[in-house]
Amino acid sequence: MSEDFVVFVPYLALVTRIWVGANMMIHGYSKLRNLKQAGEQTKQSLGIPIGATYTATILEFFGGLFLIIGLIVPIVGFFFAISMIANVIMKKKRMNASYIAPEKASYEIDITYLILSIVLIVLGAGAFSVDSVIDLW
């Protein structure tokens, strides 16, 4: 890898973690505001336990916040990767989803977030992060 490119890696990690974190917080916030309703709705429509919905919602909101500030990014990325794998499996088995399907359930965005989570696991928090200040990784 060219040394010229390596200097941009921390900034690539920064942009990726802020983009993923902000999107996850948006997803989680709408569910967090009506947590009980979201849990019951998911249980009725997909048969997913309410506790799993609560856990995913907390991960989305607070994990997204942790990504934005750059705190324990590889760990949060790992949990997001697990969550995205579970989403893909659930969509394929319970919703009969296709990878890309404009008119029905699909899981291409879940695969995209899975790949971005893996990128964050590998790259870490990057520039302007709490992780870089406390030097955990």
C-alpha positions in Angstrom: 0.0 0.0 0.0 1.3 3.4 -0.9 2.4 5.6 2.0 0.5 8.4 0.3 -2.8 6.5 0.8 -2.1 5.4 4.4 -2.3 8.9 5.7 -6.0 9.0 4.6 -7.0 5.8 6.4 -7.8 7.5 9.8 -10.1 10.0 7.9 -11.8 7.2 6.0 -12.5 5.5 9.3 -13.8 8.8 10.7 -16.2 9.4 7.8 -17.4 5.7 7.9 -18.0 5.6 11.6 -19.9 9.0 11.7 -22.0 8.0 8.7 -22.9 4.5 10.1 -23.3 5.9 13.6 -25.7 8.7 12.6 -27.8 6.3 10.5 -27.9 3.8 13.3 -28.9 6.5 15.8 -31.8 7.6 13.5 -33.0 4.0 13.2 -32.7 3.4 16.9 -34.2 6.8 18.0 -37.6 6.2 16.3 -37.9 2.8 18.0 -36.5 4.1 21.3 -39.2 6.7 21.6 -41.9 4.0 21.4 -39.9 1.0 22.7 -42.8 -1.0 24.0 -44.9 -0.5 20.9 -41.9 -1.4 18.6 -41.3 -4.5 20.6 -44.9 -5.7 20.4 -45.2 -4.8 16.7 -42.0 -6.8 15.9 -43.2 -9.8 17.9 -46.6 -9.8 16.2 -45.4 -9.3 12.7 -42.2 -11.4 12.7 -42.3 -13.5 15.9 -39.2 -11.9 17.3 -39.0 -11.8 21.1 -39.5 -8.4 22.6 -36.2 -8.6 24.4 -34.4 -9.0 21.1 -36.1 -5.9 19.8 -35.1 -3.9 22.9 -31.5 -5.1 22.6 -31.3 -4.2 18.9 -32.8 -0.8 19.6 -30.4 0.0 22.4 -27.5 -1.2 20.2 -28.6 1.0 17.3 -29.0 4.2 19.3 -26.2 3.9 21.8 -23.9 2.0 19.5 -24.4 4.7 16.9 -23.6 7.3 19.5 -20.4 5.4 20.5 -19.4 5.3 16.8 -19.9 9.0 16.3 -17.7 9.9 19.3 -15.3 7.1 18.5 -15.5 5.0 21.6 -14.8 1.2 21.5 -15.4 1.3 17.8 -14.1 -2.3 17.0 -16.4 -3.7 19.7 -19.4 -1.8 18.5 -18.6 -2.7 14.9 -18.5 -6.4 16.0 -22.0 -6.1 17.6 -23.4 -4.3 14.6 -21.9 -7.1 12.3 -23.7 -9.8 14.4 -26.9 -7.7 14.3 -26.7 -7.4 10.5 -26.1 -11.1 10.1 -29.2 -11.8 12.2 -31.2 -9.3 10.2 -30.2 -11.0 6.9 -31.1 -14.5 8.3 -34.4 -13.2 9.7 -35.4 -11.5 6.4 -34.5 -14.5 4.3 -36.3 -17.0 6.6 -39.3 -15.1 7.9 -39.9 -12.5 5.2 -38.7 -14.6 2.2 -36.6 -11.6 1.2 -34.3 -11.3 -1.8 -31.0 -9.6 -2.0 -32.4 -6.8 -4.1 -36.2 -6.5 -4.6 -37.6 -3.1 -5.3 -41.2 -4.1 -4.5 -40.7 -6.4 -1.5 -38.4 -7.0 1.5 -34.8 -7.1 0.7 -31.5 -7.2 2.6 -29.0 -5.3 0.5 -28.8 -2.5 3.0 -28.1 -5.0 5.8 -25.2 -6.5 3.8 -23.9 -3.0 3.2 -24.0 -2.2 7.0 -22.3 -5.6 7.6 -19.5 -4.7 5.3 -19.1 -1.3 6.9 -19.1 -2.9 10.3 -16.2 -5.1 9.3 -14.4 -2.1 7.9 -14.8 -0.4 11.3 -13.6 -3.5 13.1 -10.4 -3.5 10.9 -9.7 0.2 10.7 -10.8 1.1 14.3 -12.0 4.6 15.2 -9.6 6.6 13.1 -9.0 10.4 13.5 -10.7 12.6 16.1 -12.0 9.8 18.3 -12.1 9.0 22.0 -10.3 5.8 21.2 -7.3 7.7 19.8 -7.1 9.9 22.8 -7.2 7.0 25.4 -5.2 4.7 23.0 -7.2 1.5 23.7 -6.3 -0.1 20.4 
